[in-house]
Amino acid sequence: MSNQALGWRHVADAVVQVVFPQQCFACGAASGCDVLCAVCMDSLPGRGLARCAVCGIFLPTGTVCGGCLRSPPPFDATRAALDYGFPLDKLVHALKYGHRLAMTRLFVDLMLAQPVPAADVVIPMPLHPARLRARGFNQAAELARPLARAWGLPILLDSVVRDVDTQPQAGLPWKERSANVQGAFRVCGSVKGLRVVVVDDVMTTGETIAELARTLKGVGALRVENRVVARTPRPG
């Protein structure tokens, strides 16, 4: 973004803050034109934590965790801005089920604080058509568009199709989640030889995003890196 554009954005934000003051979504305190007040922003879970370079789980050394060393996943790297916990869980729920699209600006800003990926294309986690019709939008695509623009990368919105309307992963035991998403994706466009960034909101066990990476690698993708707003901490 140019300096002039940033200047106009700051002016617009200042006007909105005066004319339409906003309350913090988490605590109700004054937050100006932001979704969260400064106190809640500073207390977001997992912000700045060192993480496994592959799966994004908390890891003090910031190298590669034992699980990824023993059984490497089909994806190559993961960057998560936060841990999935309060108040982030409420913000994600408000975006996905309350159509609070203003949340995307906060999430994108947090994700842009991470290093720019060394990649060729951006692919948002696809939704099954039935779920897309019911929700009205794909939250991963809403995140991926501004990220791709900021990174200077093309975005492939229709190159991957979700053929299987799987059960929500959050409602399944961890051991059943891999089978639940098996064969869920189909690649329509060409990703052969490309380094792909997959964008999603929350990574839980990683089984869904692993199945997508496996599918992309199966048709020739060179590398798959995940960028997510939040990573669910390992149980316990």
Secondary structure, DSSP 8 states (H G I E B T S, - for coil): --HHHHHHHHHHHHHHHHHS-EE-TTT--EEETSSS-HHHHHT-TTTT--B-TTT--B-TT-S--HHHHHS--SS-EEEEEEES-TTHHHHHHHHHHH--TTHHHHHHHHHHTS-----SEEEE----HHHHHHHSS-HHHHHHHHHHHHHT--B-SSSEEE-S----GGGS-GGGHHHHTTT-EEE-S--TT-EEEEEEEEESSSHHHHHHHHHHHHTT-SEEEEEEEEE-----
